[in-house]
């Protein structure tokens, strides 16, 4: 598996993965190229997952969205995307996750994130709290 920066050629695959992942944020994939967007590529050209992040302030970054193709889940794709993203030096890391997304919460915990707060009514469709997580190194 190769992790690389996303290009406009990847947007259809990103949209398909996101569309099949209702637990992920459902934003316009074309906007992801305005941020730092990584894709996990298998078999030379098959996009198996993506991760979008941004710098919020100097020394602080936020993971905005991550999703993995259904057939590739629990095979290390998400963990690898996060590991490559966390290689960015000198940053504190944050993310928000749906309270009901237990699989994602467990993945983030395995990658070193811990709960740092809660945002009531953060998510819509369905409405639910967001759990704020911070990387603890």
C-alpha positions in Angstrom: 0.0 0.0 0.0 1.3 3.4 -0.9 0.2 6.7 0.8 0.4 9.8 -1.4 -1.1 13.2 -1.8 -4.5 13.2 -3.5 -5.0 14.7 -6.9 -8.1 15.7 -8.9 -7.9 12.3 -10.5 -8.7 10.7 -7.1 -11.9 12.7 -6.4 -14.3 10.2 -7.9 -12.9 7.4 -5.7 -12.9 9.7 -2.7 -16.5 10.6 -3.3 -17.5 6.9 -3.7 -15.7 5.9 -0.4 -17.3 8.9 1.4 -20.7 8.1 0.0 -20.5 4.5 1.3 -19.4 5.8 4.7 -22.3 7.5 6.4 -20.4 7.8 9.7 -17.8 10.0 7.9 -18.4 13.7 7.3 -20.2 14.3 4.0 -18.5 17.3 2.5 -17.8 18.1 -1.2 -14.7 16.1 -2.1 -13.4 18.7 -4.5 -12.9 21.0 -1.5 -10.5 18.4 0.1 -7.8 19.5 -2.4 -7.8 22.9 -0.6 -6.4 21.1 2.4 -3.9 18.3 3.0 -5.5 15.2 1.5 -3.8 11.8 1.5 -5.0 8.7 -0.3 -4.1 5.0 0.4 -3.5 3.3 -3.0 -3.4 -0.5 -3.4 -2.6 -2.5 -6.5 -1.0 0.5 -8.2 -4.1 2.6 -8.8 -7.0 1.5 -6.5 -7.8 4.2 -3.9 -8.7 2.3 -0.7 -9.1 5.2 1.7 -8.4 8.9 2.3 -7.6 11.4 5.1 -8.0 15.1 5.1 -6.3 17.5 7.5 -5.4 21.1 8.0 -3.2 23.4 10.1 -5.5 25.3 12.5 -2.7 27.4 14.1 1.0 27.2 14.0 2.0 23.9 15.7 -1.6 22.6 15.7 -3.4 20.4 13.1 -6.8 18.8 12.9 -7.9 15.7 11.1 -11.0 16.7 9.3 -12.2 13.5 7.7 -11.0 9.9 7.1 -12.8 7.0 5.4 -11.8 3.6 4.1 -13.5 1.6 1.5 -15.8 -1.0 3.1 -13.9 -4.0 1.7 -10.6 -2.6 3.0 -11.7 -1.9 6.6 -9.9 -3.6 9.4 -6.9 -4.2 7.2 -4.7 -1.4 8.4 -5.6 1.2 5.8 -6.9 3.8 8.3 -4.1 3.2 10.7 -1.5 3.6 8.0 -3.2 6.9 6.8 -3.1 8.2 10.3 0.5 7.1 10.9 1.7 8.9 7.8 -0.2 12.0 8.6 1.1 12.1 12.2 4.7 12.1 10.8 4.3 15.9 10.2 6.7 17.3 12.7 6.0 19.6 15.6 2.2 19.5 15.8 -0.4 18.9 18.3 -3.3 16.9 16.8 -7.0 17.1 17.3 -10.1 15.6 15.7 -13.8 15.2 16.3 -15.7 11.9 16.0 -19.3 11.0 16.3 -20.1 9.6 19.7 -21.7 6.5 18.1 -18.7 5.7 15.9 -17.1 3.2 18.2 -14.9 1.7 15.5 -13.3 5.0 14.7 -12.9 5.9 18.4 -11.1 2.7 19.0 -8.8 3.3 16.0 -8.0 6.7 17.2 -7.2 5.4 20.7 -5.0 2.8 19.2 -3.1 5.6 17.4 -2.6 7.5 20.6 -5.6 9.9 20.7 -7.5 10.4 24.0 -10.8 12.1 24.7 -10.3 15.8 25.4 -13.8 17.1 25.4 -17.3 16.8 24.1 -19.4 19.0 21.7 -23.1 18.6 22.2 -25.3 18.6 19.1 -22.1 18.9 16.9 -23.3 16.4 14.3 -26.5 16.4 12.3 -28.4 13.7 10.4 -28.7 12.2 12.9 -28.0 14.8 15.6 -25.5 13.6 18.2 -22.5 14.8 20.2 -19.0 15.0 18.9 -16.1 13.6 20.9 -13.0 15.9 20.7 -9.8 13.8 20.8 -6.2 14.9 21.2 -3.1 13.0 20.4 -1.2 12.2 23.6 2.4 11.3 22.9 
